[in-house]
Amino acid sequence: MTLATAANLINQEEALSLIESVIQQSQAEGIFVSLSAEESALSRFSENQISQNINKNRFNITVTSYFGKCSASASTTELERDAIAQTVKRSEDLARFAPEDPEWVELLSPQTYEQRIPAFDLPTATFSPLARGEMIQKVCSLSQQAGVNSSGTLSTKVSLNAIGNSLGLRGCDRTTEADFSFTARQDNGSSWNRGTACSIQQLPIEEISEKVIKKAIASRNPREIKPGDYTVILEPAAMNSLLSWVMWNLDGRAADEGRSFMSRRDKSGKPIGNRVGEQLFSPLLQVQRNPAHPLLQSGRFFSNGIGNSYLDIVKDGIPQTLSYSRYWAKERDQQPRGAMYPLVMTGSDRTVADLISNTEQGILVSRAWYVRYVNPRTLEVTGMTRDGTFAIADGKIAYPIKNLRFNQSLPEMLHNLEAVGIPQRCGSSIVPGCKVNNFHFSSITDSV
């Protein structure tokens, strides 16, 4: 039986050396090389027993060659010298025949990245299938004892990302991540939660399991309520599913061209800029990009080489900046600062229970599911509640309710933000539970 897993991932020195050798082979006027390697292991369980074990090793090198304003990319998943040489030649051959790029920008000059080490935990990188199985067995035992049907996943991942170009740009990071997703069902009641951390030891697996089991039992036999506008308490996972849509839509070009809720228009509807600096949201909303957050400790650069460092995104409810591609930043005389992730929303010391206790009438939403656009220009979305939705009365959980479909403008939701709770990690974000007024539910759904 396998007691431990030896990590076979190439190390940082090897990755940078490989990138250097690719650049030296190039006959192009310019070259950009990106390398990614990942080892992941996942155990899946259902009906209170382990059902699957998966281990994956992934490796990829992408070479982009430049001749003037013409460029082309080619990739390989092989480490052999001949395969890499063929990839370099293929990218050059394609680039010679490629048309000029109307949005061409010069290669990125060498960058100075933050002097910090992203999270890398060796026990997580070498976590064994046996140890995963023992953890899952405890979860399944808890479920059996409570009389619920459990399913979910427990996974670990170690990743390495490296970049380099012919101007001297170099960067390399490696990280680890552990993730636990758990669903419990009993009769017509269900509950779900997820935990993500930099190391397997930081995952509170038993605590998550006990809370999910308890909520699944409490959510049985839900009652039907009338759709309409309600005060809602969004648990962190639900809030993250909605807040992320707002951050994805903070794109400078879309705003400047009139395709975004961040667009400003004249009386005729013609775009005349963006809404950075306007009071769009509640003053309670504070959002930053913070890859160095203690619960995240993620990479120091984006895939295009732009540094990933602290950035105020929304301060006191006022958007501070937008995301600009290097081309659009040049067109608008802006600084290209990269994407708006990982996002961190500032919270308070109030628990979800505290938010509920200060709510006379409302709805507790555990999860926002299948969120999709209704109108991208206004950022109105639709979605459903799932895995435990409850009525709140007189500051307490009153009874479970049937799931509801919502149609909601997200900028309006953030404008109606009334209170925030304790932030916690949800995937690659840090988000608190939130209390929001006048959240619109349009209909009842049959989802569980």
C-alpha positions in Angstrom: 0.0 0.0 0.0 1.2 3.5 -0.8 2.0 5.4 2.4 3.4 8.5 0.8 3.5 10.2 -2.6 6.9 11.5 -3.8 6.4 14.8 -5.7 7.8 14.5 -9.2 7.2 18.1 -10.1 10.1 19.9 -11.7 11.7 22.4 -9.3 12.0 26.1 -9.8 15.6 26.0 -10.9 14.9 23.4 -13.5 11.9 25.3 -14.8 13.8 28.5 -15.2 16.7 26.6 -16.8 14.3 25.0 -19.3 12.8 28.4 -20.2 16.3 29.8 -20.7 17.2 27.0 -23.1 14.0 27.6 -25.1 14.8 31.3 -25.4 18.3 30.5 -26.6 16.9 28.2 -29.4 14.7 31.0 -30.8 15.4 32.5 -34.2 12.5 35.0 -33.8 12.9 38.7 -33.1 11.2 38.2 -29.8 9.9 35.2 -27.7 7.7 34.7 -24.7 7.7 31.3 -22.9 5.3 30.1 -20.2 5.6 26.8 -18.4 3.1 25.2 -16.1 3.3 21.9 -14.2 0.8 20.4 -11.8 0.3 17.3 -9.7 -3.1 16.7 -8.3 -4.7 13.9 -6.3 -8.4 13.6 -5.6 -10.6 11.1 -3.7 -14.3 11.1 -4.3 -16.9 9.6 -2.0 -20.7 9.0 -2.4 -23.3 7.0 -0.5 -21.0 7.1 2.6 -18.1 5.3 0.9 -15.1 6.1 -1.2 -15.9 5.7 -4.9 -12.8 7.0 -6.8 -9.2 7.9 -6.5 -7.5 10.0 -9.2 -3.9 11.2 -9.6 -3.0 13.6 -12.5 0.3 14.9 -13.7 0.2 17.8 -16.1 2.9 19.7 -17.9 2.8 22.3 -20.6 5.1 24.7 -22.4 3.7 27.4 -24.6 6.1 29.3 -26.9 5.0 32.6 -28.6 7.3 33.9 -31.3 7.3 37.5 -32.6 8.4 39.0 -35.9 7.5 42.7 -35.9 3.8 42.9 -35.1 3.2 39.3 -36.1 3.1 36.5 -33.6 2.0 32.9 -33.1 2.0 30.4 -30.3 2.6 26.6 -30.1 2.5 24.3 -27.2 3.7 20.9 -26.1 3.1 18.6 -23.2 6.4 16.8 -23.6 9.7 17.5 -21.8 11.9 15.8 -24.4 14.4 18.1 -26.1 13.3 17.3 -29.7 9.6 18.0 -28.8 10.5 21.4 -27.4 12.7 22.3 -30.4 9.8 21.3 -32.7 7.5 23.5 -30.7 9.8 26.5 -31.0 10.1 26.0 -34.8 6.4 25.6 -35.2 5.6 28.8 -33.4 8.2 30.6 -35.6 6.9 29.1 -38.8 3.3 30.2 -37.9 4.4 33.7 -36.8 6.0 34.3 -40.2 2.7 33.8 -42.0 0.5 35.4 -39.3 -1.1 38.8 -40.1 -0.1 41.9 -38.1 -1.9 42.2 -34.8 -3.8 45.5 -34.7 -3.6 45.4 -30.9 0.1 44.5 -30.8 2.1 45.6 -27.7 5.8 45.2 -27.2 7.2 42.4 -25.0 7.1 43.1 -21.3 10.3 44.4 -19.8 11.8 42.7 -16.8 9.6 43.1 -13.7 10.3 43.4 -10.0 7.9 41.0 -8.2 7.1 41.0 -4.5 9.8 39.6 -2.2 7.6 36.9 -0.6 7.3 33.2 -1.0 3.9 31.8 -2.0 2.4 29.0 0.1 4.1 25.7 -0.4 3.5 22.9 2.1 5.6 19.7 1.6 3.2 17.4 3.6 0.4 18.6 1.3 2.5 18.1 -1.8 3.3 14.5 -0.7 -0.1 13.6 0.9 -0.8 9.9 0.4 -4.0 8.2 -0.9 -4.0 6.2 2.4 -4.2 9.4 4.5 -6.9 10.9 2.3 -8.9 7.7 2.7 -8.6 7.8 6.5 -9.9 11.3 6.5 -12.8 10.4 4.3 -13.6 7.4 6.4 -14.1 9.6 9.4 -16.5 11.8 7.4 -18.5 8.8 6.2 -18.7 7.4 9.7 -20.1 10.7 11.0 -22.6 10.7 8.2 -23.7 7.1 8.9 -24.1 7.8 12.6 -26.4 10.8 11.8 -28.4 8.9 9.2 -27.5 11.1 6.2 -26.2 10.3 2.8 -22.8 12.0 2.2 -20.9 12.7 -1.0 -18.0 14.9 -1.9 -14.3 15.2 -2.7 -11.0 15.7 -0.9 -8.1 16.8 -3.0 -4.6 18.2 -2.9 -2.6 20.0 -5.6 0.9 21.2 -6.1 1.5 23.7 -9.0 4.5 25.4 -10.6 4.2 28.4 -13.0 7.2 30.0 -14.7 7.5 32.6 -17.4 10.3 34.3 -19.4 11.0 36.3 -22.5 13.8 37.5 -24.7 14.0 40.9 -22.9 15.0 39.2 -19.7 11.7 38.8 -17.9 11.8 35.9 -15.6 9.4 34.6 -12.9 8.7 31.3 -11.1 6.3 30.3 -8.3 5.1 27.1 -6.8 2.1 26.6 -4.5 0.1 24.0 -2.8 -3.7 23.8 -2.1 -6.0 21.4 -0.4 -9.8 21.3 -0.9 -12.7 19.6 0.7 -16.3 19.6 -0.7 -19.1 17.9 1.2 -22.8 17.4 0.5 -25.2 15.7 3.0 -28.7 14.7 2.2 -31.5 13.2 4.3 -35.0 12.7 2.7 -35.8 16.0 1.0 -33.2 18.0 2.9 -29.7 18.9 1.8 -26.7 20.9 2.8 -23.2 21.7 1.3 -20.0 23.4 2.2 -16.5 23.7 1.0 -13.2 24.4 2.6 -10.0 25.4 0.8 -6.6 26.0 2.3 -2.9 26.2 1.5 -2.2 23.0 3.4 -4.2 19.9 4.3 -3.6 20.5 8.0 -5.5 23.8 7.8 -8.7 22.1 6.5 -11.3 21.8 9.4 -12.8 18.7 7.8 -14.7 17.4 10.8 -16.0 20.8 11.8 -17.3 21.4 8.2 -18.9 17.9 8.2 -20.7 18.3 11.5 -22.2 21.6 10.4 -23.3 20.4 7.0 -24.9 17.2 8.6 -26.8 19.3 11.1 -28.0 21.7 8.5 -29.1 18.9 6.1 -31.3 17.4 8.9 -32.7 20.9 9.7 -33.6 21.6 6.0 -36.0 18.7 5.7 -39.7 19.3 4.7 -39.3 22.8 3.4 -42.3 25.1 3.2 -43.3 27.2 0.3 -43.2 31.0 0.6 -44.2 33.7 -1.8 -41.5 35.2 -4.1 -40.7 38.9 -3.7 -38.2 41.2 -2.2 -36.6 40.1 1.1 -33.8 40.9 3.4 -31.3 38.1 3.0 -28.3 36.8 4.9 -25.9 35.4 2.4 -23.4 32.9 3.9 -19.8 33.4 2.7 -20.0 30.8 -0.1 -23.2 32.4 -1.5 -21.8 35.9 -1.2 -18.6 34.8 -3.0 -20.7 33.3 -5.9 -22.3 36.8 -6.5 -19.4 39.1 -5.6 -17.1 37.3 -8.1 -19.4 38.3 -10.9 -18.9 42.0 -10.1 -15.2 41.7 -9.9 -15.1 39.8 -13.3 -17.0 42.7 -14.8 -14.6 45.5 -13.7 -13.0 45.5 -17.2 -11.7 48.9 -18.4 -12.3 48.3 -22.1 -15.9 47.0 -21.7 -16.6 50.1 -19.5 -15.1 52.6 -21.9 -16.9 51.1 -24.9 -20.3 51.1 -23.2 -20.7 47.4 -22.6 -20.6 47.4 -18.8 -22.4 48.5 -15.7 -19.3 50.6 -15.1 -20.0 52.6 -18.3 -21.0 56.2 -18.3 -23.2 57.4 -21.1 -24.6 60.7 -22.3 -28.3 61.4 -22.8 -28.2 59.8 -26.2 -26.7 56.6 -24.8 -23.2 57.2 -26.2 -20.4 56.0 -23.9 -18.4 58.8 -22.4 -16.1 57.0 -20.0 -16.4 54.9 -16.9 -17.7 55.3 -13.3 -14.5 54.9 -11.4 -14.7 57.2 -8.4 -18.5 57.2 -8.1 -20.3 56.1 -5.0 -21.9 53.0 -6.5 -22.1 50.7 -3.5 -22.7 50.7 0.2 -19.8 52.4 2.2 -19.5 49.0 3.9 -18.1 47.5 0.8 -14.3 47.2 0.9 -12.6 44.9 -1.6 -8.9 44.5 -2.4 -6.8 42.3 -4.5 -4.4 40.7 -2.0 -2.5 37.6 -3.0 -0.3 37.9 0.1 -3.3 37.5 2.5 -2.4 34.9 5.1 -5.2 32.5 4.1 -4.2 32.7 0.4 -0.4 33.4 -0.1 -0.9 32.9 -3.9 1.4 33.6 -6.9 3.3 36.8 -7.4 2.5 37.3 -11.1 -0.1 36.7 -13.8 0.3 34.5 -16.8 1.2 37.5 -19.0 4.0 38.6 -16.6 2.2 41.5 -14.9 2.9 41.5 -11.2 0.1 40.3 -8.8 0.3 42.6 -5.8 -2.0 44.4 -3.4 -4.6 46.7 -5.1 -7.6 48.6 -3.7 -10.5 47.7 -5.9 -13.5 49.2 -4.0 -13.0 51.5 -1.0 -15.9 52.8 1.1 -18.2 51.6 -1.7 -16.4 53.6 -4.4 -14.6 51.7 -7.3 -11.0 52.7 -7.3 -9.8 51.1 -10.6 -10.6 48.8 -13.5 -8.7 46.0 -15.1 -6.8 47.0 -18.3 -5.1 44.8 -20.8 -1.7 46.1 -21.8 -3.1 47.3 -25.2 -6.1 49.1 -23.7 -4.0 50.6 -20.9 -1.8 52.1 -23.6 -4.8 53.4 -25.5 -6.2 55.1 -22.4 -3.0 56.1 -20.8 -3.6 53.8 -17.8 -1.4 51.5 -15.9 -2.0 47.7 -16.6 -2.3 46.2 -13.2 -3.6 42.8 -14.1 -6.8 41.0 -13.2 -8.9 41.6 -10.1 -8.0 38.4 -8.2 -7.5 37.0 -5.7 -10.2 39.2 -4.2 -10.4 39.9 -0.4 -13.5 41.5 1.0 -13.1 43.2 4.4 -15.6 42.0 7.1 -16.1 42.4 10.8 -16.1 40.2 13.9 -19.8 39.3 13.6 -20.8 35.7 12.9 -23.6 34.7 10.5 -25.6 34.0 13.7 -25.1 37.6 14.8 -26.3 38.8 11.4 -29.4 36.6 11.8 -30.1 37.8 15.4 -30.4 41.4 14.1 -32.8 40.4 11.4 -36.6 40.6 12.1 -37.7 39.0 8.9 -35.6 37.5 6.1 -34.1 34.5 4.4 -30.9 32.7 5.0 -29.2 31.7 1.7 -26.5 29.0 2.1 -25.6 28.7 -1.6 -26.2 30.6 -4.8 -26.4 28.1 -7.7 -26.2 28.3 -11.5 -25.7 32.0 -11.6 -26.0 33.4 -15.2 -26.3 36.7 -17.0 -29.7 38.3 -17.6 -28.3 41.6 -18.8 -24.5 42.0 -18.9 -24.8 45.8 -19.4 -26.6 46.2 -16.1 -25.1 43.1 -14.4 -28.4 41.7 -13.6 -28.1 37.9 -13.0 -30.3 35.0 -12.3 -29.7 31.9 -10.2 -31.2 29.6 -7.5 -30.8 29.0 -3.9 -29.6 25.5 -2.9 -28.6 23.2 -0.1 -30.3 24.8 2.8 -32.6 27.9 2.5 -34.3 29.1 5.7 -36.9 31.6 6.8 -35.7 34.0 9.5 -38.2 35.4 12.0 -37.6 37.5 15.1 -33.8 37.1 14.8 -33.9 33.3 14.6 -34.0 30.5 12.1 -37.7 29.7 11.9 -38.1 26.9 9.3 -36.7 25.6 6.0 -38.2 26.9 2.8 -38.3 25.7 -0.7 -35.6 26.9 -3.0 -36.2 30.2 -4.9 -35.0 31.6 -8.2 -33.6 35.1 -8.0 -33.3 37.9 -10.6 -31.0 40.5 -9.1 -28.9 43.5 -10.2 -25.6 42.9 -8.5 -24.6 46.6 -8.3 -28.0 47.2 -6.6 -27.3 44.3 -4.2 -24.0 45.8 -3.2 -25.7 49.2 -2.8 -28.2 47.6 -0.4 -25.4 45.9 1.7 -26.4 46.5 5.4 -23.9 44.4 7.4 -20.8 42.2 7.0 -19.6 39.3 9.0 -16.3 37.4 9.6 -14.4 36.8 6.3 -13.4 33.2 5.4 -11.7 31.6 2.5 -14.1 30.5 -0.3 -12.1 28.8 -3.1 -9.5 31.4 -4.0 -11.3 34.4 -2.4 -11.8 35.8 1.1 -15.4 36.8 1.7 -17.6 37.4 4.7 -21.2 36.5 5.3 -23.4 39.5 4.4 -26.8 41.0 5.1 -28.5 42.6 2.1 -31.9 44.4 1.9 -34.5 44.1 -1.0 -33.0 41.0 -2.6 -35.4 39.9 -5.4 -36.8 36.4 -5.7 -38.8 35.9 -8.8 -40.2 32.3 -8.4 -40.1 29.0 -6.6 -37.9 26.2 -8.0 -38.0 22.4 -7.7 -34.2 22.2 -7.0 -33.1 20.6 -3.8 
